[in-house]
């Protein structure tokens, strides 16, 4: 018997398994951080892989939305805002409102104190 698994189910299974492994593997955590760093630096191999997954994902979403009678003119996620967020990061840095560590940039605000 052969089962056909949808792309979204497969990706979810991979995500869950990878997170389980990362709980017990510093190598897995490091590899994930390294891959995201490659994406942030727009390294071609990482970007190519991301683009392939994005195209497949958008096609899957379009298929689901079509069945629901929904249409979007544009499909964009958080990566669409990367350029705009860089300007915000620069502004926060110039105002000394950004804490920077090797893996994270965090906005600090004493507005509510």
N, C-alpha and C positions, 0 to 999 in steps of 0.2 A: 504494500500500500504506500502511495506517495502522497505527502501533504504539501500543499502550496502555502507558503508563509508570505504574508504581505511584507513589503519593505519596512513599514513602520514597526511591525512586530519584531522583525529581525533586528532592526537598529535598537529597539528597546531592550531586547535580550542581550545584545552586545554591550550596551550601556550598563545594564545591571551587572553583568559578569565582570566587566572591567572595573566597576566600582567595588565589587566584592574583592577582587584581586588587589586593588589599590589599598584596601584596608590593612592588608598584611604584607605589602611589598613596597618598600621604598623605591625600588627600581621602577615599578609601574608608576608611582607618583611622580618621580623625576621625569620619566618619559612623557607623561601627559603635560607637565609644566613646560618641558622642552618643546613639544609640538605646538602648544599655544604661543610660546615665544616666537617660534618660526612663523606662525600665522601673523602675529603682530608685526613682524619684520618684513612681511610680504615675501617670504622666501618661496621661490617658484614651485618646488615640489609640494610643499604643504598647501599652498594656495590652489594648485591644480587638484589635489585630492579634495580639498574643501569645496571647490567649485563643482566637482563631479557629484558629491553628496548633496550639495545645495540644489542642483538641477533635478536630480532624482526626487528629492523631497518636495520641491515645488510642483513637479508633475503629479506626484501622489496627492498632494493637497488639492490641486486643481481637479483631479478625478473625484475626490471625496466631495469637494464643494459643488461640483457639477451635479452629482447625485442629489445634493440638498437644494439645488436650484439657486446657488450663490455664485456670484462672479465678482472678482476683484480686478481692477485695472492694473494694479501693481502689487507684486509680492515682494516685500522687503522685511528683513528682520533687523536685529540690533547691529549687524555688521554694516548696514546701510548708513548708520550714523557715525561711523568711525572717524571720518574726516571732521565732522562737527564737534565730536567729543574731544578731539585733540586740541581745539581752540579753547575749550572749557578747561582742560588740564593745564594748558599754558597760563591761563588767567588765574587759576587757583595757585599755581606755583609762584606766579609773580606777587601774589598777595600772602604768600607763606601760609596757605591754608591746606597744603597737601603734605601728608606724611608718606615717605617713600621707603620701601623695603625692597629686598632683591626681587620679590614676586608680586608685590602689591603697591598700588598707589591709593591712598585713602584720604578722603576729604574730611577735614576736621572743622567743627563748627561749635562755637560757644554761644550761639544765638539764643539758646533756650535756658541758659544758666541763670 
